[in-house]
Amino acid sequence: MALSDLNPVERNEEGIAAVLGILKQQFGERFQTGEAIRSQHAHTTTYIPTQAPDGVVFAETTPEVQEIVRACAAHRVPVIAFGVGSSLEGHTNAPGGGISIDTSRMNRILSVNPQDLDCTVEPGVTREDLNRHLRDTGLFFPIDPGANASLGGMAATRASGTNAVRYGTMRENVLSLTAVMADGEVLTTGKRAKKSSAGYDLTRLLVGSEGTLGIITSLTLRLQGIPQAISGGVCPFPTLEAACNTVIATIQMGIPVARIELVNALQMRAMKNYSKLDYPESPCLFVEFHGSDAGVAEQAETFGMIAEEQGGGPFLWTSVAEERTKLWKARHDAYWSSLTLRPGAKGLSTDVCVPISRLAECVTETEADIAEMGLIAPIVGHAGDGNFHVLVLMDVDNPQEIALAEKFVARLNMRAIAMEGTCTGEHGIGQGKVGFLRHELGHGVDVMRTIKQALDPLNIMNPGKILPRAG
Ligand SMILES: Cc1cc2nc3c(=O)[nH]c(=O)nc-3n(C[C@H](O)[C@H](O)[C@H](O)COP(=O)(O)OP(=O)(O)OC[C@H]3O[C@@H](n4cnc5c(N)ncnc54)[C@H](O)[C@@H]3O)c2cc1C
């Protein structure tokens, strides 16, 4: 049985037909029902089967989103927000059909406030668009998932990336949001103040809600000053355990590392070939430091010494921007390089996160499991947060391979939960991880369901995601 069948959503044919008619009339060419565009809006990047919506609307303003949501609410039709579709757990699938709201035309940068280190953007602005816009201000937005995701999608999945160890995730970097709720009303969750004790934290309720509570139509984000100096490099290790122990020691010593990324030997082989890197085919850490010239040199030296104590090195580091850019481009392309390890295969990308003290144990047990199960599955990780990814390469036309990959992922999730970690550090629950939420949070799932029922009593907002079916 496919994962998406575990949480089915009934189709409301009559309601869908009514909404298709309304939206055609209201949005004309901006409402599309062709098969290719519908499938593209539900494509899952991984092997989870596509479940296309019945139509896609290219909304341009908050009042338009309100109109769409009100039409869907009146006819009890699902409504699914769409950024760029790079999420990995079936998030944008439409198991009960419905309407996809594509936010790519809501791509205005509404304000940048350099003195306050913040900006307000529409949800369709991508992280790269924003950083291009900020280039001359001396500021940047640090959250960098491997894909050029939309900021609305990133808030909705509580995304992070290589910089999170220093700058936090979307949870720490969204100051406030505007969202259209299931009844069509507009909610503003806060102002621009850096902190607030004003009542329930609605910003953080919506961050990570995966479009199941409301459609985000603007976001106020924290910005950071571009550091005066940056140093970084790659350090090889004899074993994965030695690399993980170096991460733990670096964090525990309070070295303000900006990025510390783990790559196992198989992933390194893929990156060497794909990105033409000249490093040994062994576990490696990609590391970066931000600060003053003297500060980043000192931090790099100290890190090199810690690595040496664990048998690692040499740690070759540089402050030259082009060399660093090549390394981080290779790291961001890890997903694509992995696919070359088994041409024709698709990847199941899964992520877990554990307390940093359990990282070495969790990663080494996982690598042993991969070997025992005979999988081709490289590992990369935002190791400074205790977060790592496994990309299982498989033939998606072979049910036995899918079953084996799902078994592996289940064991990985349960291992992370048993180590007081989580079944997802940054990708989110979507459809793929619905079955693990109760193992992790127990009664917390019932509280989430109560919130969902209060805010979306008709269950129209991205139904079939996050929450397991009641009963
Ligand atoms: C190669 C690759 C590398 C990746 N690396 C990382 C990584 O390092 N870290 C990481 O965190 N993720 C990573 N991801 C996953 C993905 O990029 C993130 O989950 C990202 O945040 C999704 O953004 P999106 O714009 O693609 O959203 P979509 O996929 O379009 O949507 C994701 C979810 O958000 C909801 N949503 C979208 N827009 C809105 C809105 N305006 N309001 C309410 N809900 C909305 C959707 O309904 C859906 O549930 C990676 C993906 C790929 C393909």
The ligand as an SDF file (V2000), in Angstrom:
LIG
                    3D

 53 58  0  0  0  0  0  0  0  0999 V2000
   17.6330   19.1430   -3.4860 C   0  0  0  0  0  0  0  0  0  0  0  0
   16.8340   19.4890   -2.2760 C   0  0  0  0  0  0  0  0  0  0  0  0
   17.5010   19.8540   -1.1110 C   0  0  0  0  0  0  0  0  0  0  0  0
   16.7730   20.2170    0.0240 C   0  0  0  0  0  0  0  0  0  0  0  0
   17.4570   20.6010    1.1520 N   0  0  0  0  0  0  0  0  0  0  0  0
   16.7590   21.0180    2.2240 C   0  0  0  0  0  0  0  0  0  0  0  0
   17.4450   21.4920    3.3900 C   0  0  0  0  0  0  0  0  0  0  0  0
   18.6640   21.5410    3.4470 O   0  0  0  0  0  0  0  0  0  0  0  0
   16.6880   21.9310    4.4310 N   0  0  0  0  0  0  0  0  0  0  0  0
   15.3250   21.9120    4.3970 C   0  0  0  0  0  0  0  0  0  0  0  0
   14.6930   22.3430    5.3550 O   0  0  0  0  0  0  0  0  0  0  0  0
   14.6540   21.4490    3.3240 N   0  0  0  0  0  0  0  0  0  0  0  0
   15.3290   21.0090    2.2410 C   0  0  0  0  0  0  0  0  0  0  0  0
   14.6570   20.5680    1.1430 N   0  0  0  0  0  0  0  0  0  0  0  0
   13.1840   20.5170    1.1550 C   0  0  0  0  0  0  0  0  0  0  0  0
   12.4760   21.7820    0.6450 C   0  0  0  0  0  0  0  0  0  0  0  0
   13.3340   22.6040   -0.1290 O   0  0  0  0  0  0  0  0  0  0  0  0
   11.8760   22.5680    1.8070 C   0  0  0  0  0  0  0  0  0  0  0  0
   10.9100   21.7780    2.4550 O   0  0  0  0  0  0  0  0  0  0  0  0
   11.2570   23.9170    1.4100 C   0  0  0  0  0  0  0  0  0  0  0  0
   10.9830   24.6300    2.5810 O   0  0  0  0  0  0  0  0  0  0  0  0
    9.9660   23.7920    0.6000 C   0  0  0  0  0  0  0  0  0  0  0  0
    9.6510   25.0490    0.0240 O   0  0  0  0  0  0  0  0  0  0  0  0
    8.7890   25.1450   -1.3100 P   0  0  0  0  0  0  0  0  0  0  0  0
    8.6910   26.5400   -1.7240 O   0  0  0  0  0  0  0  0  0  0  0  0
    9.3200   24.1860   -2.3090 O   0  0  0  0  0  0  0  0  0  0  0  0
    7.3810   24.6360   -0.7600 O   0  0  0  0  0  0  0  0  0  0  0  0
    6.3650   23.6200   -1.4330 P   0  0  0  0  0  0  0  0  0  0  0  0
    7.0170   22.3090   -1.6870 O   0  0  0  0  0  0  0  0  0  0  0  0
    5.7020   24.2660   -2.5840 O   0  0  0  0  0  0  0  0  0  0  0  0
    5.3090   23.4680   -0.2400 O   0  0  0  0  0  0  0  0  0  0  0  0
    5.7220   22.8520    0.9590 C   0  0  0  0  0  0  0  0  0  0  0  0
    4.5980   22.8690    1.9720 C   0  0  0  0  0  0  0  0  0  0  0  0
    4.3550   24.2150    2.3590 O   0  0  0  0  0  0  0  0  0  0  0  0
    3.0130   24.5900    2.0740 C   0  0  0  0  0  0  0  0  0  0  0  0
    3.0790   25.9700    1.5910 N   0  0  0  0  0  0  0  0  0  0  0  0
    3.7620   26.4670    0.5350 C   0  0  0  0  0  0  0  0  0  0  0  0
    3.5560   27.7910    0.4430 N   0  0  0  0  0  0  0  0  0  0  0  0
    2.7240   28.1350    1.4490 C   0  0  0  0  0  0  0  0  0  0  0  0
    2.0970   29.3590    1.8670 C   0  0  0  0  0  0  0  0  0  0  0  0
    2.3120   30.4970    1.2330 N   0  0  0  0  0  0  0  0  0  0  0  0
    1.2800   29.3120    2.9450 N   0  0  0  0  0  0  0  0  0  0  0  0
    1.0400   28.1650    3.6150 C   0  0  0  0  0  0  0  0  0  0  0  0
    1.5800   26.9860    3.2530 N   0  0  0  0  0  0  0  0  0  0  0  0
    2.4150   26.9710    2.1960 C   0  0  0  0  0  0  0  0  0  0  0  0
    2.5300   23.6130    1.0250 C   0  0  0  0  0  0  0  0  0  0  0  0
    1.1270   23.4690    1.0680 O   0  0  0  0  0  0  0  0  0  0  0  0
    3.2580   22.3600    1.4410 C   0  0  0  0  0  0  0  0  0  0  0  0
    2.5750   21.7250    2.4830 O   0  0  0  0  0  0  0  0  0  0  0  0
   15.3590   20.1800   -0.0030 C   0  0  0  0  0  0  0  0  0  0  0  0
   14.6860   19.7960   -1.1710 C   0  0  0  0  0  0  0  0  0  0  0  0
   15.4110   19.4460   -2.2960 C   0  0  0  0  0  0  0  0  0  0  0  0
   14.6700   19.0480   -3.5410 C   0  0  0  0  0  0  0  0  0  0  0  0
  1  2  1  0
  2  3  1  0
  2 52  2  0
  3  4  2  0
  4  5  1  0
  4 50  1  0
  5  6  2  0
  6  7  1  0
  6 13  1  0
  7  8  2  0
  7  9  1  0
  9 10  1  0
 10 11  2  0
 10 12  1  0
 12 13  2  0
 13 14  1  0
 14 15  1  0
 14 50  1  0
 15 16  1  0
 16 17  1  0
 16 18  1  0
 18 19  1  0
 18 20  1  0
 20 21  1  0
 20 22  1  0
 22 23  1  0
 23 24  1  0
 24 25  2  0
 24 26  1  0
 24 27  1  0
 27 28  1  0
 28 29  2  0
 28 30  1  0
 28 31  1  0
 31 32  1  0
 32 33  1  0
 33 34  1  0
 33 48  1  0
 34 35  1  0
 35 36  1  0
 35 46  1  0
 36 37  1  0
 36 45  1  0
 37 38  2  0
 38 39  1  0
 39 40  1  0
 39 45  2  0
 40 41  1  0
 40 42  2  0
 42 43  1  0
 43 44  2  0
 44 45  1  0
 46 47  1  0
 46 48  1  0
 48 49  1  0
 50 51  2  0
 51 52  1  0
 52 53  1  0
M  END
$$$$
